[in-house]
C-alpha cells in the first residue's frame, strides 16, 4: 500500500487547485500502472528538492537504474496477474456445455439460431453488436448507438471474420475472442482494451451483401484496327 503521512489541507488558491490536480494526475497514472507501494513522503521530498534546485539524495544514474528495475518488476507482476485472470476466465467457459470451440481457439455460444446462407470472408455484413471486456464493461455497442454497423468481413479482427461466417441472417451468437484473434499485444488503450485482452461480443447478423465479382474487360488483339481504318 502507499505510505502516506501528509497532513490534511484545503484548496484556498488557484495554485492550490493546480498543484492538487497535477498530483492527482501523477497519482492516477501510478495507480493505473500498479505503482501502489510508492512512499509518497519520499516522492514529495524529491519533488521539493528538485523545485528548490537542492542537491538530490540520489544521483541520476542510480535513480534511473533503480526505477527501471522497479518498472520492469511491476510490468512482470501485472502481466502475470492478467494472465492468471485470463486463464481463470477461460477455464470457467470450459465448464459450459453450450460453448463450442473452433480450431483457432475462438469460442462461441448460439443464443438464437437461424437457417439460410452464411457469409464468406469476402462479403459485407450488417450486424448489431455489443462488445464487452471479461468484467462485463461495455467498450463499444451499435445497439447503444441505435444504428447497425455494416463492414467488409475481411476488414475486422480475426475472431469476427471467423465467427460471423458461422452465422445465418437472423441468428444471434456470443463470441469469446482470445487476444491473439482480437487486438493482440497492443490492445486499444483508449478503449480500455489491454494487451492480449479477451473480448466478448453479442452479435446479431442482420444482412449479407454478397461480394460482386470483378468483371475482366477483354483486351483487343494487337493486330485489330479498333478505329476501322
C-alpha positions, 0 to 999 in steps of 0.5 A: 500500500502507499505510505502516506503521512501528509497532513490534511489541507484545503484548496484556498488558491488557484495554485492550490487547485493546480498543484492538487490536480497535477498530483492527482494526475501523477497519482492516477497514472501510478495507480493505473500502472500498479505503482501502489507501494510508492512512499509518497513522503519520499516522492514529495521530498524529491519533488521539493528538492528538485523545485528548490534546485537542492542537491538530490539524495540520489544521483541520476544514474542510480535513480534511473537504474533503480526505477527501471528495475522497479518498472520492469518488476511491476510490468512482470507482476501485472502481466502475470496477474492478467494472465492468471485472470485470463486463464481463470476466465477461460477455464470457467467457459470450459465448464459450459456445455453450450460453448463450442470451440473452433480450431483457432481457439475462438469460442462461441455460444448460439443464443438464437439460431437461424437457417439460410446462407452464411457469409464468406470472408469476402462479403459485407455484413450488417450486424448489431453488436455489443462488445464487452471486456471479461468484467462485463464493461461495455467498450463499444455497442451499435445497439447503444448507438441505435444504428447497425454497423455494416463492414467488409468481413475481411476488414475486422479482427480475426475472431469476427471474420471467423465467427460471423461466417458461422452465422445465418441472417437472423441468428444471434451468437456470443463470441469469446475472442482470445487476444491473439484473434482480437487486438493482440499485444497492443490492445486499444488503450483508449478503449480500455482494451489491454494487451492480449485482452479477451473480448466478448461480443453479442452479435446479431447478423442482420444482412449479407451483401454478397461480394460482386465479382470483378468483371475482366474487360477483354483486351483487343488483339494487337493486330485489330484496327479498333478505329476501322481504318 
